[in-house]
Amino acid sequence: MEGYKIPPVMFTESQANALILAEKLVLKSKDSSFIKDYTEAIEKLNPF
């Protein structure tokens, strides 16, 4: 929806580390559709 905003997401250190590890595993998979979906999901967390 236009103008809709969500509050900032605050991750713990271990949650942030889990996301970093997940990204490394996704990129290793070489599955382009999986990489695309992961990238789009992460971009939703940081739209800037």
CHARMM internal coordinates of N, CA and C (Angstrom, degrees):
IC EDIT
DIST 1 N 1 CA 1.4373
DIST 1 CA 1 C 1.5247
ANGL 1 N 1 CA 1 C 109.98
DIST 1 C 2 N 1.2881
ANGL 1 CA 1 C 2 N 115.61
DIHE 1 N 1 CA 1 C 2 N 139.94
DIST 2 N 2 CA 1.4523
ANGL 1 C 2 N 2 CA 120.20
DIHE 1 CA 1 C 2 N 2 CA 179.03
DIST 2 CA 2 C 1.5237
ANGL 2 N 2 CA 2 C 110.55
DIHE 1 C 2 N 2 CA 2 C -62.91
DIST 2 C 3 N 1.3209
ANGL 2 CA 2 C 3 N 116.09
DIHE 2 N 2 CA 2 C 3 N 131.80
DIST 3 N 3 CA 1.4529
ANGL 2 C 3 N 3 CA 121.07
DIHE 2 CA 2 C 3 N 3 CA 178.21
DIST 3 CA 3 C 1.5168
ANGL 3 N 3 CA 3 C 114.85
DIHE 2 C 3 N 3 CA 3 C 81.71
DIST 3 C 4 N 1.3330
ANGL 3 CA 3 C 4 N 117.96
DIHE 3 N 3 CA 3 C 4 N -3.70
DIST 4 N 4 CA 1.4675
ANGL 3 C 4 N 4 CA 120.97
DIHE 3 CA 3 C 4 N 4 CA -179.26
DIST 4 CA 4 C 1.5203
ANGL 4 N 4 CA 4 C 109.53
DIHE 3 C 4 N 4 CA 4 C -75.44
DIST 4 C 5 N 1.2870
ANGL 4 CA 4 C 5 N 116.21
DIHE 4 N 4 CA 4 C 5 N 133.72
DIST 5 N 5 CA 1.4673
ANGL 4 C 5 N 5 CA 121.12
DIHE 4 CA 4 C 5 N 5 CA 179.23
DIST 5 CA 5 C 1.5226
ANGL 5 N 5 CA 5 C 109.27
DIHE 4 C 5 N 5 CA 5 C -130.70
DIST 5 C 6 N 1.3321
ANGL 5 CA 5 C 6 N 115.27
DIHE 5 N 5 CA 5 C 6 N 147.74
DIST 6 N 6 CA 1.4545
ANGL 5 C 6 N 6 CA 120.05
DIHE 5 CA 5 C 6 N 6 CA 173.77
DIST 6 CA 6 C 1.5267
ANGL 6 N 6 CA 6 C 107.99
DIHE 5 C 6 N 6 CA 6 C -110.07
DIST 6 C 7 N 1.3285
ANGL 6 CA 6 C 7 N 116.60
DIHE 6 N 6 CA 6 C 7 N 153.36
DIST 7 N 7 CA 1.4649
ANGL 6 C 7 N 7 CA 118.35
DIHE 6 CA 6 C 7 N 7 CA 179.13
DIST 7 CA 7 C 1.5335
ANGL 7 N 7 CA 7 C 110.74
DIHE 6 C 7 N 7 CA 7 C -66.64
DIST 7 C 8 N 1.3346
ANGL 7 CA 7 C 8 N 117.23
DIHE 7 N 7 CA 7 C 8 N 157.22
DIST 8 N 8 CA 1.4712
ANGL 7 C 8 N 8 CA 119.98
DIHE 7 CA 7 C 8 N 8 CA 178.98
DIST 8 CA 8 C 1.5340
ANGL 8 N 8 CA 8 C 110.77
DIHE 7 C 8 N 8 CA 8 C -57.91
DIST 8 C 9 N 1.3066
ANGL 8 CA 8 C 9 N 115.08
DIHE 8 N 8 CA 8 C 9 N 145.03
DIST 9 N 9 CA 1.4649
ANGL 8 C 9 N 9 CA 121.19
DIHE 8 CA 8 C 9 N 9 CA 178.64
DIST 9 CA 9 C 1.5278
ANGL 9 N 9 CA 9 C 107.72
DIHE 8 C 9 N 9 CA 9 C -96.85
DIST 9 C 10 N 1.3040
ANGL 9 CA 9 C 10 N 116.19
DIHE 9 N 9 CA 9 C 10 N 127.56
DIST 10 N 10 CA 1.4571
ANGL 9 C 10 N 10 CA 120.83
DIHE 9 CA 9 C 10 N 10 CA 179.90
DIST 10 CA 10 C 1.5326
ANGL 10 N 10 CA 10 C 108.35
DIHE 9 C 10 N 10 CA 10 C -111.65
DIST 10 C 11 N 1.3179
ANGL 10 CA 10 C 11 N 115.98
DIHE 10 N 10 CA 10 C 11 N 116.60
DIST 11 N 11 CA 1.4565
ANGL 10 C 11 N 11 CA 121.41
DIHE 10 CA 10 C 11 N 11 CA 179.42
DIST 11 CA 11 C 1.5235
ANGL 11 N 11 CA 11 C 109.91
DIHE 10 C 11 N 11 CA 11 C -99.37
DIST 11 C 12 N 1.3216
ANGL 11 CA 11 C 12 N 114.94
DIHE 11 N 11 CA 11 C 12 N 146.70
DIST 12 N 12 CA 1.4576
ANGL 11 C 12 N 12 CA 119.05
DIHE 11 CA 11 C 12 N 12 CA 170.66
DIST 12 CA 12 C 1.5278
ANGL 12 N 12 CA 12 C 107.33
DIHE 11 C 12 N 12 CA 12 C -75.45
DIST 12 C 13 N 1.3156
ANGL 12 CA 12 C 13 N 116.66
DIHE 12 N 12 CA 12 C 13 N 168.44
DIST 13 N 13 CA 1.4646
ANGL 12 C 13 N 13 CA 119.60
DIHE 12 CA 12 C 13 N 13 CA 178.80
DIST 13 CA 13 C 1.5222
ANGL 13 N 13 CA 13 C 110.93
DIHE 12 C 13 N 13 CA 13 C -60.33
DIST 13 C 14 N 1.3332
ANGL 13 CA 13 C 14 N 117.32
DIHE 13 N 13 CA 13 C 14 N -41.80
DIST 14 N 14 CA 1.4705
ANGL 13 C 14 N 14 CA 119.79
DIHE 13 CA 13 C 14 N 14 CA -178.64
DIST 14 CA 14 C 1.5322
ANGL 14 N 14 CA 14 C 111.15
DIHE 13 C 14 N 14 CA 14 C -68.56
DIST 14 C 15 N 1.3229
ANGL 14 CA 14 C 15 N 118.09
DIHE 14 N 14 CA 14 C 15 N -33.91
DIST 15 N 15 CA 1.4625
ANGL 14 C 15 N 15 CA 120.36
DIHE 14 CA 14 C 15 N 15 CA 176.59
DIST 15 CA 15 C 1.5294
ANGL 15 N 15 CA 15 C 110.61
DIHE 14 C 15 N 15 CA 15 C -67.78
DIST 15 C 16 N 1.3161
ANGL 15 CA 15 C 16 N 116.82
DIHE 15 N 15 CA 15 C 16 N -41.76
DIST 16 N 16 CA 1.4651
ANGL 15 C 16 N 16 CA 120.57
DIHE 15 CA 15 C 16 N 16 CA 177.49
DIST 16 CA 16 C 1.5259
ANGL 16 N 16 CA 16 C 110.18
DIHE 15 C 16 N 16 CA 16 C -62.90
DIST 16 C 17 N 1.3243
ANGL 16 CA 16 C 17 N 117.15
DIHE 16 N 16 CA 16 C 17 N -41.08
DIST 17 N 17 CA 1.4674
ANGL 16 C 17 N 17 CA 120.65
DIHE 16 CA 16 C 17 N 17 CA 177.74
DIST 17 CA 17 C 1.5183
ANGL 17 N 17 CA 17 C 110.84
DIHE 16 C 17 N 17 CA 17 C -63.41
DIST 17 C 18 N 1.3240
ANGL 17 CA 17 C 18 N 117.34
DIHE 17 N 17 CA 17 C 18 N -37.33
DIST 18 N 18 CA 1.4655
ANGL 17 C 18 N 18 CA 121.06
DIHE 17 CA 17 C 18 N 18 CA 178.43
DIST 18 CA 18 C 1.5283
ANGL 18 N 18 CA 18 C 110.37
DIHE 17 C 18 N 18 CA 18 C -63.90
DIST 18 C 19 N 1.3311
ANGL 18 CA 18 C 19 N 116.96
DIHE 18 N 18 CA 18 C 19 N -39.81
DIST 19 N 19 CA 1.4640
ANGL 18 C 19 N 19 CA 119.82
DIHE 18 CA 18 C 19 N 19 CA 177.93
DIST 19 CA 19 C 1.5252
ANGL 19 N 19 CA 19 C 111.41
DIHE 18 C 19 N 19 CA 19 C -66.04
DIST 19 C 20 N 1.3054
ANGL 19 CA 19 C 20 N 116.86
DIHE 19 N 19 CA 19 C 20 N -38.89
DIST 20 N 20 CA 1.4738
ANGL 19 C 20 N 20 CA 120.73
DIHE 19 CA 19 C 20 N 20 CA 177.95
DIST 20 CA 20 C 1.5286
ANGL 20 N 20 CA 20 C 109.97
DIHE 19 C 20 N 20 CA 20 C -63.50
DIST 20 C 21 N 1.3252
ANGL 20 CA 20 C 21 N 116.60
DIHE 20 N 20 CA 20 C 21 N -44.77
DIST 21 N 21 CA 1.4595
ANGL 20 C 21 N 21 CA 120.74
DIHE 20 CA 20 C 21 N 21 CA 178.20
DIST 21 CA 21 C 1.5254
ANGL 21 N 21 CA 21 C 110.54
DIHE 20 C 21 N 21 CA 21 C -63.40
DIST 21 C 22 N 1.3308
ANGL 21 CA 21 C 22 N 116.97
DIHE 21 N 21 CA 21 C 22 N -42.74
DIST 22 N 22 CA 1.4644
ANGL 21 C 22 N 22 CA 120.64
DIHE 21 CA 21 C 22 N 22 CA 179.28
DIST 22 CA 22 C 1.5212
ANGL 22 N 22 CA 22 C 110.59
DIHE 21 C 22 N 22 CA 22 C -59.43
DIST 22 C 23 N 1.3234
ANGL 22 CA 22 C 23 N 116.75
DIHE 22 N 22 CA 22 C 23 N -41.94
DIST 23 N 23 CA 1.4607
ANGL 22 C 23 N 23 CA 119.89
DIHE 22 CA 22 C 23 N 23 CA 179.14
DIST 23 CA 23 C 1.5265
ANGL 23 N 23 CA 23 C 111.00
DIHE 22 C 23 N 23 CA 23 C -61.74
DIST 23 C 24 N 1.3225
ANGL 23 CA 23 C 24 N 116.70
DIHE 23 N 23 CA 23 C 24 N -43.72
DIST 24 N 24 CA 1.4680
ANGL 23 C 24 N 24 CA 119.98
DIHE 23 CA 23 C 24 N 24 CA 179.22
DIST 24 CA 24 C 1.5253
ANGL 24 N 24 CA 24 C 111.22
DIHE 23 C 24 N 24 CA 24 C -61.20
DIST 24 C 25 N 1.3313
ANGL 24 CA 24 C 25 N 116.88
DIHE 24 N 24 CA 24 C 25 N -40.91
DIST 25 N 25 CA 1.4606
ANGL 24 C 25 N 25 CA 120.57
DIHE 24 CA 24 C 25 N 25 CA 179.39
DIST 25 CA 25 C 1.5241
ANGL 25 N 25 CA 25 C 111.56
DIHE 24 C 25 N 25 CA 25 C -68.21
DIST 25 C 26 N 1.3205
ANGL 25 CA 25 C 26 N 116.61
DIHE 25 N 25 CA 25 C 26 N -40.71
DIST 26 N 26 CA 1.4637
ANGL 25 C 26 N 26 CA 120.40
DIHE 25 CA 25 C 26 N 26 CA 178.81
DIST 26 CA 26 C 1.5213
ANGL 26 N 26 CA 26 C 110.16
DIHE 25 C 26 N 26 CA 26 C -62.87
DIST 26 C 27 N 1.3219
ANGL 26 CA 26 C 27 N 117.11
DIHE 26 N 26 CA 26 C 27 N -46.63
DIST 27 N 27 CA 1.4642
ANGL 26 C 27 N 27 CA 120.03
DIHE 26 CA 26 C 27 N 27 CA -178.91
DIST 27 CA 27 C 1.5213
ANGL 27 N 27 CA 27 C 112.00
DIHE 26 C 27 N 27 CA 27 C -65.52
DIST 27 C 28 N 1.3199
ANGL 27 CA 27 C 28 N 117.74
DIHE 27 N 27 CA 27 C 28 N -31.08
DIST 28 N 28 CA 1.4703
ANGL 27 C 28 N 28 CA 121.29
DIHE 27 CA 27 C 28 N 28 CA 176.92
DIST 28 CA 28 C 1.5233
ANGL 28 N 28 CA 28 C 112.17
DIHE 27 C 28 N 28 CA 28 C -69.80
DIST 28 C 29 N 1.3253
ANGL 28 CA 28 C 29 N 116.61
DIHE 28 N 28 CA 28 C 29 N -24.21
DIST 29 N 29 CA 1.4614
ANGL 28 C 29 N 29 CA 120.39
DIHE 28 CA 28 C 29 N 29 CA -174.85
DIST 29 CA 29 C 1.5263
ANGL 29 N 29 CA 29 C 112.71
DIHE 28 C 29 N 29 CA 29 C -66.64
DIST 29 C 30 N 1.3413
ANGL 29 CA 29 C 30 N 117.55
DIHE 29 N 29 CA 29 C 30 N -26.25
DIST 30 N 30 CA 1.4640
ANGL 29 C 30 N 30 CA 123.49
DIHE 29 CA 29 C 30 N 30 CA -179.31
DIST 30 CA 30 C 1.5350
ANGL 30 N 30 CA 30 C 112.39
DIHE 29 C 30 N 30 CA 30 C 64.51
DIST 30 C 31 N 1.3411
ANGL 30 CA 30 C 31 N 117.54
DIHE 30 N 30 CA 30 C 31 N 11.09
DIST 31 N 31 CA 1.4619
ANGL 30 C 31 N 31 CA 122.27
DIHE 30 CA 30 C 31 N 31 CA 177.59
DIST 31 CA 31 C 1.5288
ANGL 31 N 31 CA 31 C 107.47
DIHE 30 C 31 N 31 CA 31 C -87.55
DIST 31 C 32 N 1.3290
ANGL 31 CA 31 C 32 N 116.89
DIHE 31 N 31 CA 31 C 32 N 104.04
DIST 32 N 32 CA 1.4619
ANGL 31 C 32 N 32 CA 120.73
DIHE 31 CA 31 C 32 N 32 CA -171.81
DIST 32 CA 32 C 1.5275
ANGL 32 N 32 CA 32 C 112.96
DIHE 31 C 32 N 32 CA 32 C -61.05
DIST 32 C 33 N 1.3300
ANGL 32 CA 32 C 33 N 118.98
DIHE 32 N 32 CA 32 C 33 N -36.00
DIST 33 N 33 CA 1.4604
ANGL 32 C 33 N 33 CA 119.53
DIHE 32 CA 32 C 33 N 33 CA 179.58
DIST 33 CA 33 C 1.5289
ANGL 33 N 33 CA 33 C 110.94
DIHE 32 C 33 N 33 CA 33 C -70.47
DIST 33 C 34 N 1.3238
ANGL 33 CA 33 C 34 N 117.07
DIHE 33 N 33 CA 33 C 34 N -36.18
DIST 34 N 34 CA 1.4639
ANGL 33 C 34 N 34 CA 121.93
DIHE 33 CA 33 C 34 N 34 CA 177.59
DIST 34 CA 34 C 1.5260
ANGL 34 N 34 CA 34 C 109.90
DIHE 33 C 34 N 34 CA 34 C -66.74
DIST 34 C 35 N 1.3295
ANGL 34 CA 34 C 35 N 116.66
DIHE 34 N 34 CA 34 C 35 N -43.01
DIST 35 N 35 CA 1.4637
ANGL 34 C 35 N 35 CA 121.72
DIHE 34 CA 34 C 35 N 35 CA 178.26
DIST 35 CA 35 C 1.5269
ANGL 35 N 35 CA 35 C 109.99
DIHE 34 C 35 N 35 CA 35 C -62.44
DIST 35 C 36 N 1.3235
ANGL 35 CA 35 C 36 N 116.71
DIHE 35 N 35 CA 35 C 36 N -44.03
DIST 36 N 36 CA 1.4662
ANGL 35 C 36 N 36 CA 121.88
DIHE 35 CA 35 C 36 N 36 CA 179.34
DIST 36 CA 36 C 1.5288
ANGL 36 N 36 CA 36 C 110.26
DIHE 35 C 36 N 36 CA 36 C -60.68
DIST 36 C 37 N 1.3247
ANGL 36 CA 36 C 37 N 117.35
DIHE 36 N 36 CA 36 C 37 N -47.97
DIST 37 N 37 CA 1.4668
ANGL 36 C 37 N 37 CA 120.90
DIHE 36 CA 36 C 37 N 37 CA -179.52
DIST 37 CA 37 C 1.5224
ANGL 37 N 37 CA 37 C 111.35
DIHE 36 C 37 N 37 CA 37 C -62.32
DIST 37 C 38 N 1.3222
ANGL 37 CA 37 C 38 N 117.15
DIHE 37 N 37 CA 37 C 38 N -42.46
DIST 38 N 38 CA 1.4656
ANGL 37 C 38 N 38 CA 120.77
DIHE 37 CA 37 C 38 N 38 CA 178.95
DIST 38 CA 38 C 1.5303
ANGL 38 N 38 CA 38 C 110.31
DIHE 37 C 38 N 38 CA 38 C -63.25
DIST 38 C 39 N 1.3255
ANGL 38 CA 38 C 39 N 116.16
DIHE 38 N 38 CA 38 C 39 N -45.89
DIST 39 N 39 CA 1.4557
ANGL 38 C 39 N 39 CA 121.22
DIHE 38 CA 38 C 39 N 39 CA -179.19
DIST 39 CA 39 C 1.5271
ANGL 39 N 39 CA 39 C 111.24
DIHE 38 C 39 N 39 CA 39 C -60.55
DIST 39 C 40 N 1.3238
ANGL 39 CA 39 C 40 N 116.59
DIHE 39 N 39 CA 39 C 40 N -43.98
DIST 40 N 40 CA 1.4630
ANGL 39 C 40 N 40 CA 120.47
DIHE 39 CA 39 C 40 N 40 CA 179.10
DIST 40 CA 40 C 1.5265
ANGL 40 N 40 CA 40 C 111.29
DIHE 39 C 40 N 40 CA 40 C -63.98
DIST 40 C 41 N 1.3143
ANGL 40 CA 40 C 41 N 117.33
DIHE 40 N 40 CA 40 C 41 N -38.77
DIST 41 N 41 CA 1.4660
ANGL 40 C 41 N 41 CA 121.01
DIHE 40 CA 40 C 41 N 41 CA 179.16
DIST 41 CA 41 C 1.5243
ANGL 41 N 41 CA 41 C 110.65
DIHE 40 C 41 N 41 CA 41 C -65.66
DIST 41 C 42 N 1.3214
ANGL 41 CA 41 C 42 N 117.17
DIHE 41 N 41 CA 41 C 42 N -43.34
DIST 42 N 42 CA 1.4663
ANGL 41 C 42 N 42 CA 120.78
DIHE 41 CA 41 C 42 N 42 CA 179.16
DIST 42 CA 42 C 1.5266
ANGL 42 N 42 CA 42 C 110.72
DIHE 41 C 42 N 42 CA 42 C -65.95
DIST 42 C 43 N 1.3352
ANGL 42 CA 42 C 43 N 117.10
DIHE 42 N 42 CA 42 C 43 N -37.68
DIST 43 N 43 CA 1.4634
ANGL 42 C 43 N 43 CA 119.85
DIHE 42 CA 42 C 43 N 43 CA 178.50
DIST 43 CA 43 C 1.5248
ANGL 43 N 43 CA 43 C 111.55
DIHE 42 C 43 N 43 CA 43 C -63.18
DIST 43 C 44 N 1.3183
ANGL 43 CA 43 C 44 N 117.48
DIHE 43 N 43 CA 43 C 44 N -28.87
DIST 44 N 44 CA 1.4642
ANGL 43 C 44 N 44 CA 120.16
DIHE 43 CA 43 C 44 N 44 CA 176.69
DIST 44 CA 44 C 1.5210
ANGL 44 N 44 CA 44 C 111.26
DIHE 43 C 44 N 44 CA 44 C -66.92
DIST 44 C 45 N 1.3360
ANGL 44 CA 44 C 45 N 117.03
DIHE 44 N 44 CA 44 C 45 N -26.49
DIST 45 N 45 CA 1.4553
ANGL 44 C 45 N 45 CA 120.70
DIHE 44 CA 44 C 45 N 45 CA 177.62
DIST 45 CA 45 C 1.5190
ANGL 45 N 45 CA 45 C 111.80
DIHE 44 C 45 N 45 CA 45 C -77.87
DIST 45 C 46 N 1.3281
ANGL 45 CA 45 C 46 N 116.54
DIHE 45 N 45 CA 45 C 46 N -27.76
DIST 46 N 46 CA 1.4646
ANGL 45 C 46 N 46 CA 121.86
DIHE 45 CA 45 C 46 N 46 CA -178.64
DIST 46 CA 46 C 1.5246
ANGL 46 N 46 CA 46 C 109.02
DIHE 45 C 46 N 46 CA 46 C -135.33
DIST 46 C 47 N 1.3220
ANGL 46 CA 46 C 47 N 118.14
DIHE 46 N 46 CA 46 C 47 N 80.46
DIST 47 N 47 CA 1.4659
ANGL 46 C 47 N 47 CA 120.74
DIHE 46 CA 46 C 47 N 47 CA -174.34
DIST 47 CA 47 C 1.5154
ANGL 47 N 47 CA 47 C 115.20
DIHE 46 C 47 N 47 CA 47 C -75.05
DIST 47 C 48 N 1.3346
ANGL 47 CA 47 C 48 N 119.32
DIHE 47 N 47 CA 47 C 48 N 1.66
DIST 48 N 48 CA 1.4682
ANGL 47 C 48 N 48 CA 120.72
DIHE 47 CA 47 C 48 N 48 CA -175.62
DIST 48 CA 48 C 1.4857
ANGL 48 N 48 CA 48 C 112.34
DIHE 47 C 48 N 48 CA 48 C -91.13
END
COOR INIT
IC SEED 1 N 1 CA 1 C
IC BUILD
